[in-house]
Amino acid sequence: MKTAIVFPGQGSQAVGMGRDLHDAFPASRAVFEEVDDALGEPLSRLMFEGDDDELTLTRNAQPALMAVSLAVIRTLEAEGRWRLGEKAAFVAGHSLGEYTALAGAGCLALGDAARLLRLRGEAMQRAVPVGAGAMAALLGADLAQAEAIAGAAAGGEVCVIGNDNAPGQVVVSGAASAVERAVALAPDHGVRRAVMLPVSAPFHSPLLAPAAETMAAAFREVEFMPLAVPVVANVTARPVTDAAEVPALLVRQVTAMVRWRESVLNMAEDGVGTLIEVGAGKVLSGLARRIDRGLVACSVGTVAEVEALLEQAA
């Protein structure tokens, strides 16, 4: 039975995350220090003891979440006979987590990943004025229902599927007024509940095209190295083995739907029976159980969880 390693996206951040790893493991501490150096500021201090609102800012949350996940990976590799390239048949990450997956697979240097995520967060925020865009979760909806709602709500504005996360959890994204109409229309389409999300931009929608252009230019200055593990891409839900394909996929990812449900199903169909979520929170392991009840899913993001996995692998 194969194992997949997956990395969380925005929303899993919390002040204090990673501090126990930093204090317990030299390899974790080195990751946080390298990210701080790459960004030219003490992001780790904000993560460990800062203000929650400031950490939640996209420009901070994205590199911070990557840092926690990579701290776990580097610690597992340093402390035990645990190598990502040997343990995982696939890696994948939700939205920003795809950059983490690429760094874990050796395709991106840690410092480059941190700088790219900082730039990505800033570019996403600049692309749409605050308040002009929005996202909403359609709880209980399948993809077809959500597409029908988005189409009916658009009214000449942008309203698209931003995330197909799991059965019963689809997110629409676009112009604020159109997304509000989608929430109002949801009950008429048999959707149990629709809620606006506390986000600062309409992620994974065509409104973020300026951010995609910014990232395309940035990727031309970065080296994408060979992948030690296939990475399942958000926009295709299929594994990528050629690093030359990665930049174009990441550009598309800025404005395209995150096909997470399909990604997990495709990994399961390819023989994955265990899914390990690495980093802050337990969102993806929870979604995995809803996507395929046959999957064994767990999360590793604390000292105790790292030690348990190392003991298991010994």
Secondary structure by P-SEA (a helix, b strand, c coil): cbbbbbbccccccccccaaaaaaccaaaaaaaaaaaaaaccaaaaaacccccccccccccaaaaaaaaaaaaaaaaaacccccccccccccccccaaaaaaaaaaccccaaaaaaaaaaaaaaaaaccccccccccccccccaaaaaaaaaaacccccccccccccccbbbbbccaaaaaaaaaaccccccccccccccccccccccaaaaaaaaaaaaaacccccccbbbbccccccccccccccaaaaaaaaccccaaaaaaaaaaaacccbbbbcccccaaaaaaaaacccccccccccaaaaaaaaaaac
